[in-house]
Structure formats: structure tokens, C-alpha cells
């Protein structure tokens, strides 16, 4: 039903299937999204950047790890 809902929202079924095939899901099941949630959130449109999903879930972004001044942390 979530797949049908995604198609009814105007998404191409082939794009959704290709997104599933390209997506790298965590080996740990507790970090794998429920299929219905994944479909309802249009997650096949996410850009895969290889960033750790646990760090992302903790609210961190890849930009947080760029080399830049420590902004007073060593003062």
C-alpha cells in the first residue's frame, strides 16, 4: 500500500525500485527503516553520501567533521 501511495503521489515505480537496489541499509536490523516508513518518506530520493547512519541519527552531519577552527574549545 505504501508503494502504491508513492506511485499515486507521482513517483515512477522504476525509480523507487532502483532506489531500493542502490540503498545501503545497515546490517543491524535496529537501524534499518521499516519499509512503509522508508516509502512514505520518499527515502529513495535521498542522496547516498556514505555518512554513518548512527551519527546522522544522533543529529550530526558530515560537515561537522570538516577541518576548521575549534572555535574556542582549547581556550
Backbone as XML, in Angstrom:
<?xml version="1.0"?>
<chain id="A" units="angstrom">
  <residue number="1" name="UNK">
    <atom name="N" x="0.806" y="-1.194" z="0.000"/>
    <atom name="CA" x="0.000" y="0.000" z="0.000"/>
    <atom name="C" x="0.854" y="1.264" z="0.000"/>
  </residue>
  <residue number="2" name="UNK">
    <atom name="N" x="1.977" y="1.244" z="0.727"/>
    <atom name="CA" x="2.845" y="2.416" z="0.749"/>
    <atom name="C" x="3.485" y="2.629" z="-0.625"/>
  </residue>
  <residue number="3" name="UNK">
    <atom name="N" x="3.797" y="1.510" z="-1.306"/>
    <atom name="CA" x="4.342" y="1.613" z="-2.656"/>
    <atom name="C" x="3.317" y="2.249" z="-3.584"/>
  </residue>
  <residue number="4" name="UNK">
    <atom name="N" x="2.085" y="1.786" z="-3.509"/>
    <atom name="CA" x="1.009" y="2.340" z="-4.333"/>
    <atom name="C" x="0.796" y="3.817" z="-4.016"/>
  </residue>
  <residue number="5" name="UNK">
    <atom name="N" x="0.859" y="4.176" z="-2.745"/>
    <atom name="CA" x="0.693" y="5.580" z="-2.348"/>
    <atom name="C" x="1.805" y="6.437" z="-2.933"/>
  </residue>
  <residue number="6" name="UNK">
    <atom name="N" x="3.042" y="5.919" z="-2.947"/>
    <atom name="CA" x="4.164" y="6.664" z="-3.521"/>
    <atom name="C" x="3.956" y="6.871" z="-5.021"/>
  </residue>
  <residue number="7" name="UNK">
    <atom name="N" x="3.492" y="5.838" z="-5.696"/>
    <atom name="CA" x="3.217" y="5.951" z="-7.139"/>
    <atom name="C" x="2.081" y="6.944" z="-7.365"/>
  </residue>
  <residue number="8" name="UNK">
    <atom name="N" x="1.059" y="6.903" z="-6.518"/>
    <atom name="CA" x="-0.063" y="7.838" z="-6.648"/>
    <atom name="C" x="0.357" y="9.288" z="-6.374"/>
  </residue>
  <residue number="9" name="UNK">
    <atom name="N" x="1.461" y="9.471" z="-5.627"/>
    <atom name="CA" x="1.993" y="10.825" z="-5.403"/>
    <atom name="C" x="2.786" y="11.318" z="-6.606"/>
  </residue>
  <residue number="10" name="UNK">
    <atom name="N" x="2.909" y="10.460" z="-7.626"/>
    <atom name="CA" x="3.553" y="10.881" z="-8.866"/>
    <atom name="C" x="4.953" y="10.334" z="-9.086"/>
  </residue>
  <residue number="11" name="UNK">
    <atom name="N" x="5.401" y="9.406" z="-8.243"/>
    <atom name="CA" x="6.741" y="8.846" z="-8.403"/>
    <atom name="C" x="6.714" y="7.656" z="-9.345"/>
  </residue>
  <residue number="12" name="UNK">
    <atom name="N" x="7.772" y="7.531" z="-10.125"/>
    <atom name="CA" x="7.905" y="6.434" z="-11.077"/>
    <atom name="C" x="8.271" y="5.149" z="-10.328"/>
  </residue>
  <residue number="13" name="UNK">
    <atom name="N" x="7.506" y="4.086" z="-10.521"/>
    <atom name="CA" x="7.814" y="2.820" z="-9.837"/>
    <atom name="C" x="9.247" y="2.338" z="-10.090"/>
  </residue>
  <residue number="14" name="UNK">
    <atom name="N" x="9.737" y="2.537" z="-11.296"/>
    <atom name="CA" x="11.105" y="2.105" z="-11.612"/>
    <atom name="C" x="12.131" y="2.877" z="-10.784"/>
  </residue>
  <residue number="15" name="UNK">
    <atom name="N" x="11.869" y="4.150" z="-10.519"/>
    <atom name="CA" x="12.778" y="4.947" z="-9.683"/>
    <atom name="C" x="12.791" y="4.430" z="-8.248"/>
  </residue>
  <residue number="16" name="UNK">
    <atom name="N" x="11.647" y="4.042" z="-7.747"/>
    <atom name="CA" x="11.554" y="3.522" z="-6.382"/>
    <atom name="C" x="12.335" y="2.217" z="-6.273"/>
  </residue>
  <residue number="17" name="UNK">
    <atom name="N" x="12.122" y="1.318" z="-7.216"/>
    <atom name="CA" x="12.826" y="0.026" z="-7.204"/>
    <atom name="C" x="14.327" y="0.248" z="-7.342"/>
  </residue>
  <residue number="18" name="UNK">
    <atom name="N" x="14.734" y="1.149" z="-8.214"/>
    <atom name="CA" x="16.164" y="1.446" z="-8.373"/>
    <atom name="C" x="16.736" y="2.013" z="-7.075"/>
  </residue>
  <residue number="19" name="UNK">
    <atom name="N" x="15.956" y="2.827" z="-6.377"/>
    <atom name="CA" x="16.398" y="3.382" z="-5.106"/>
    <atom name="C" x="16.608" y="2.308" z="-4.054"/>
  </residue>
  <residue number="20" name="UNK">
    <atom name="N" x="15.741" y="1.314" z="-4.029"/>
    <atom name="CA" x="15.900" y="0.195" z="-3.095"/>
    <atom name="C" x="17.179" y="-0.569" z="-3.422"/>
  </residue>
  <residue number="21" name="UNK">
    <atom name="N" x="17.420" y="-0.792" z="-4.698"/>
    <atom name="CA" x="18.606" y="-1.545" z="-5.115"/>
    <atom name="C" x="19.894" y="-0.796" z="-4.803"/>
  </residue>
  <residue number="22" name="UNK">
    <atom name="N" x="19.867" y="0.533" z="-4.833"/>
    <atom name="CA" x="21.069" y="1.332" z="-4.607"/>
    <atom name="C" x="21.285" y="1.678" z="-3.139"/>
  </residue>
  <residue number="23" name="UNK">
    <atom name="N" x="20.252" y="1.583" z="-2.350"/>
    <atom name="CA" x="20.341" y="1.979" z="-0.955"/>
    <atom name="C" x="21.175" y="0.984" z="-0.160"/>
  </residue>
  <residue number="24" name="UNK">
    <atom name="N" x="22.040" y="1.521" z="0.700"/>
    <atom name="CA" x="22.833" y="0.659" z="1.571"/>
    <atom name="C" x="22.210" y="0.691" z="2.960"/>
  </residue>
  <residue number="25" name="UNK">
    <atom name="N" x="21.531" y="-0.362" z="3.305"/>
    <atom name="CA" x="20.909" y="-0.456" z="4.613"/>
    <atom name="C" x="21.917" y="-1.021" z="5.601"/>
  </residue>
  <residue number="26" name="UNK">
    <atom name="N" x="21.808" y="-0.615" z="6.835"/>
    <atom name="CA" x="22.677" y="-1.100" z="7.898"/>
    <atom name="C" x="22.495" y="-2.603" z="8.087"/>
  </residue>
  <residue number="27" name="UNK">
    <atom name="N" x="23.577" y="-3.273" z="8.458"/>
    <atom name="CA" x="23.493" y="-4.706" z="8.734"/>
    <atom name="C" x="22.718" y="-4.969" z="10.023"/>
  </residue>
  <residue number="28" name="UNK">
    <atom name="N" x="22.687" y="-3.985" z="10.909"/>
    <atom name="CA" x="21.948" y="-4.137" z="12.162"/>
    <atom name="C" x="20.485" y="-3.792" z="11.928"/>
  </residue>
  <residue number="29" name="UNK">
    <atom name="N" x="19.617" y="-4.731" z="12.233"/>
    <atom name="CA" x="18.200" y="-4.525" z="11.946"/>
    <atom name="C" x="17.607" y="-3.353" z="12.717"/>
  </residue>
  <residue number="30" name="UNK">
    <atom name="N" x="18.158" y="-3.008" z="13.875"/>
    <atom name="CA" x="17.576" y="-1.891" z="14.627"/>
    <atom name="C" x="17.795" y="-0.551" z="13.926"/>
  </residue>
  <residue number="31" name="UNK">
    <atom name="N" x="18.724" y="-0.502" z="12.968"/>
    <atom name="CA" x="18.967" y="0.733" z="12.225"/>
    <atom name="C" x="18.364" y="0.695" z="10.827"/>
  </residue>
  <residue number="32" name="UNK">
    <atom name="N" x="17.646" y="-0.352" z="10.511"/>
    <atom name="CA" x="17.011" y="-0.450" z="9.204"/>
    <atom name="C" x="15.613" y="0.159" z="9.293"/>
  </residue>
  <residue number="33" name="UNK">
    <atom name="N" x="15.281" y="1.047" z="8.368"/>
    <atom name="CA" x="13.945" y="1.643" z="8.413"/>
    <atom name="C" x="12.875" y="0.618" z="8.053"/>
  </residue>
  <residue number="34" name="UNK">
    <atom name="N" x="11.727" y="0.781" z="8.616"/>
    <atom name="CA" x="10.585" y="-0.064" z="8.247"/>
    <atom name="C" x="10.242" y="0.265" z="6.794"/>
  </residue>
  <residue number="35" name="UNK">
    <atom name="N" x="9.958" y="-0.723" z="5.974"/>
    <atom name="CA" x="9.681" y="-0.457" z="4.552"/>
    <atom name="C" x="8.592" y="0.596" z="4.323"/>
  </residue>
  <residue number="36" name="UNK">
    <atom name="N" x="7.522" y="0.536" z="5.110"/>
    <atom name="CA" x="6.439" y="1.517" z="4.939"/>
    <atom name="C" x="6.934" y="2.927" z="5.256"/>
  </residue>
  <residue number="37" name="UNK">
    <atom name="N" x="7.726" y="3.060" z="6.320"/>
    <atom name="CA" x="8.282" y="4.364" z="6.685"/>
    <atom name="C" x="9.216" y="4.867" z="5.595"/>
  </residue>
  <residue number="38" name="UNK">
    <atom name="N" x="10.055" y="3.967" z="5.075"/>
    <atom name="CA" x="11.009" y="4.319" z="4.031"/>
    <atom name="C" x="10.279" y="4.821" z="2.783"/>
  </residue>
  <residue number="39" name="UNK">
    <atom name="N" x="9.208" y="4.140" z="2.423"/>
    <atom name="CA" x="8.428" y="4.538" z="1.248"/>
    <atom name="C" x="7.668" y="5.835" z="1.495"/>
  </residue>
  <residue number="40" name="UNK">
    <atom name="N" x="7.046" y="5.971" z="2.652"/>
    <atom name="CA" x="6.267" y="7.174" z="2.950"/>
    <atom name="C" x="7.132" y="8.423" z="3.027"/>
  </residue>
  <residue number="41" name="UNK">
    <atom name="N" x="8.406" y="8.255" z="3.378"/>
    <atom name="CA" x="9.319" y="9.398" z="3.486"/>
    <atom name="C" x="10.074" y="9.666" z="2.176"/>
  </residue>
  <residue number="42" name="UNK">
    <atom name="N" x="9.729" y="8.946" z="1.113"/>
    <atom name="CA" x="10.403" y="9.112" z="-0.188"/>
    <atom name="C" x="11.919" y="8.976" z="-0.062"/>
  </residue>
  <residue number="43" name="UNK">
    <atom name="N" x="12.373" y="8.014" z="0.732"/>
    <atom name="CA" x="13.799" y="7.873" z="1.037"/>
    <atom name="C" x="14.637" y="7.443" z="-0.160"/>
  </residue>
  <residue number="44" name="UNK">
    <atom name="N" x="14.029" y="6.919" z="-1.209"/>
    <atom name="CA" x="14.807" y="6.562" z="-2.399"/>
    <atom name="C" x="15.353" y="7.807" z="-3.081"/>
  </residue>
  <residue number="45" name="UNK">
    <atom name="N" x="14.832" y="8.980" z="-2.698"/>
    <atom name="CA" x="15.321" y="10.234" z="-3.259"/>
    <atom name="C" x="16.532" y="10.773" z="-2.496"/>
  </residue>
  <residue number="46" name="UNK">
    <atom name="N" x="16.837" y="10.180" z="-1.336"/>
    <atom name="CA" x="17.983" y="10.632" z="-0.544"/>
    <atom name="C" x="19.268" y="10.428" z="-1.327"/>
  </residue>
  <residue number="47" name="UNK">
    <atom name="N" x="20.180" y="11.358" z="-1.161"/>
    <atom name="CA" x="21.493" y="11.190" z="-1.771"/>
    <atom name="C" x="22.354" y="10.370" z="-0.818"/>
  </residue>
  <residue number="48" name="UNK">
    <atom name="N" x="22.969" y="9.351" z="-1.343"/>
    <atom name="CA" x="23.820" y="8.494" z="-0.523"/>
    <atom name="C" x="25.188" y="9.141" z="-0.413"/>
  </residue>
  <residue number="49" name="UNK">
    <atom name="N" x="25.579" y="9.495" z="0.781"/>
    <atom name="CA" x="26.874" y="10.129" z="0.976"/>
    <atom name="C" x="27.829" y="9.264" z="1.776"/>
  </residue>
  <residue number="50" name="UNK">
    <atom name="N" x="27.382" y="8.088" z="2.208"/>
    <atom name="CA" x="28.251" y="7.204" z="2.946"/>
    <atom name="C" x="28.441" y="7.589" z="4.398"/>
  </residue>
  <residue number="51" name="UNK">
    <atom name="N" x="27.729" y="8.604" z="4.860"/>
    <atom name="CA" x="27.874" y="9.046" z="6.243"/>
    <atom name="C" x="27.204" y="8.029" z="7.166"/>
  </residue>
  <residue number="52" name="UNK">
    <atom name="N" x="27.830" y="7.794" z="8.299"/>
    <atom name="CA" x="27.347" y="6.785" z="9.243"/>
    <atom name="C" x="25.919" y="7.096" z="9.693"/>
  </residue>
  <residue number="53" name="UNK">
    <atom name="N" x="24.973" y="6.170" z="9.491"/>
    <atom name="CA" x="23.583" y="6.443" z="9.861"/>
    <atom name="C" x="23.384" y="6.629" z="11.365"/>
  </residue>
  <residue number="54" name="UNK">
    <atom name="N" x="24.251" y="6.049" z="12.177"/>
    <atom name="CA" x="24.144" y="6.227" z="13.627"/>
    <atom name="C" x="24.493" y="7.661" z="13.998"/>
  </residue>
  <residue number="55" name="UNK">
    <atom name="N" x="25.564" y="8.201" z="13.385"/>
    <atom name="CA" x="25.935" y="9.597" z="13.645"/>
    <atom name="C" x="24.848" y="10.540" z="13.139"/>
  </residue>
  <residue number="56" name="UNK">
    <atom name="N" x="24.281" y="10.212" z="11.983"/>
    <atom name="CA" x="23.199" y="11.050" z="11.436"/>
    <atom name="C" x="21.989" y="11.025" z="12.377"/>
  </residue>
  <residue number="57" name="UNK">
    <atom name="N" x="21.659" y="9.851" z="12.905"/>
    <atom name="CA" x="20.532" y="9.731" z="13.828"/>
    <atom name="C" x="20.788" y="10.511" z="15.116"/>
  </residue>
  <residue number="58" name="UNK">
    <atom name="N" x="22.060" y="10.688" z="15.463"/>
    <atom name="CA" x="22.417" y="11.454" z="16.651"/>
    <atom name="C" x="22.378" y="12.961" z="16.383"/>
  </residue>
  <residue number="59" name="UNK">
    <atom name="N" x="22.027" y="13.349" z="15.164"/>
    <atom name="CA" x="21.904" y="14.763" z="14.834"/>
    <atom name="C" x="23.160" y="15.380" z="14.242"/>
  </residue>
  <residue number="60" name="UNK">
    <atom name="N" x="24.161" y="14.558" z="13.945"/>
    <atom name="CA" x="25.401" y="15.072" z="13.362"/>
    <atom name="C" x="25.315" y="15.031" z="11.847"/>
  </residue>
  <residue number="61" name="UNK">
    <atom name="N" x="26.122" y="15.881" z="11.220"/>
    <atom name="CA" x="26.160" y="15.960" z="9.757"/>
    <atom name="C" x="27.606" y="15.789" z="9.303"/>
  </residue>
  <residue number="62" name="UNK">
    <atom name="N" x="27.838" y="15.402" z="8.045"/>
    <atom name="CA" x="29.214" y="15.278" z="7.564"/>
    <atom name="C" x="30.004" y="16.574" z="7.737"/>
  </residue>
  <residue number="63" name="UNK">
    <atom name="N" x="29.323" y="17.705" z="7.602"/>
    <atom name="CA" x="30.000" y="18.994" z="7.726"/>
    <atom name="C" x="30.575" y="19.205" z="9.124"/>
  </residue>
  <residue number="64" name="UNK">
    <atom name="N" x="30.023" y="18.517" z="10.111"/>
    <atom name="CA" x="30.505" y="18.663" z="11.480"/>
    <atom name="C" x="31.917" y="18.129" z="11.648"/>
  </residue>
  <residue number="65" name="UNK">
    <atom name="N" x="32.401" y="17.362" z="10.679"/>
    <atom name="CA" x="33.709" y="16.742" z="10.793"/>
    <atom name="C" x="34.737" y="17.350" z="9.835"/>
  </residue>
  <residue number="66" name="UNK">
    <atom name="N" x="34.421" y="18.487" z="9.257"/>
    <atom name="CA" x="35.371" y="19.165" z="8.379"/>
    <atom name="C" x="36.466" y="19.808" z="9.205"/>
  </residue>
  <residue number="67" name="UNK">
    <atom name="N" x="37.646" y="19.910" z="8.604"/>
    <atom name="CA" x="38.747" y="20.598" z="9.282"/>
    <atom name="C" x="38.444" y="22.084" z="9.319"/>
  </residue>
  <residue number="68" name="UNK">
    <atom name="N" x="38.268" y="22.601" z="10.516"/>
    <atom name="CA" x="38.059" y="24.035" z="10.697"/>
    <atom name="C" x="38.430" y="24.374" z="12.133"/>
  </residue>
  <residue number="69" name="UNK">
    <atom name="N" x="38.594" y="25.631" z="12.422"/>
    <atom name="CA" x="38.998" y="26.018" z="13.776"/>
    <atom name="C" x="38.066" y="25.446" z="14.838"/>
  </residue>
  <residue number="70" name="UNK">
    <atom name="N" x="38.594" y="25.157" z="15.988"/>
    <atom name="CA" x="37.823" y="24.548" z="17.054"/>
    <atom name="C" x="36.948" y="25.544" z="17.807"/>
  </residue>
  <residue number="71" name="UNK">
    <atom name="N" x="36.937" y="26.771" z="17.384"/>
    <atom name="CA" x="36.057" y="27.806" z="17.934"/>
    <atom name="C" x="36.091" y="27.870" z="19.451"/>
  </residue>
  <residue number="72" name="UNK">
    <atom name="N" x="37.281" y="28.027" z="19.997"/>
    <atom name="CA" x="37.395" y="28.276" z="21.419"/>
    <atom name="C" x="37.383" y="27.033" z="22.286"/>
  </residue>
  <residue number="73" name="UNK">
    <atom name="N" x="37.374" y="25.873" z="21.723"/>
    <atom name="CA" x="37.331" y="24.667" z="22.546"/>
    <atom name="C" x="38.621" y="24.449" z="23.333"/>
  </residue>
  <residue number="74" name="UNK">
    <atom name="N" x="39.719" y="25.014" z="22.846"/>
    <atom name="CA" x="41.006" y="24.820" z="23.515"/>
    <atom name="C" x="41.414" y="26.011" z="24.365"/>
  </residue>
  <residue number="75" name="UNK">
    <atom name="N" x="40.532" y="26.918" z="24.607"/>
    <atom name="CA" x="40.861" y="28.117" z="25.389"/>
    <atom name="C" x="40.855" y="27.824" z="26.860"/>
  </residue>
</chain>
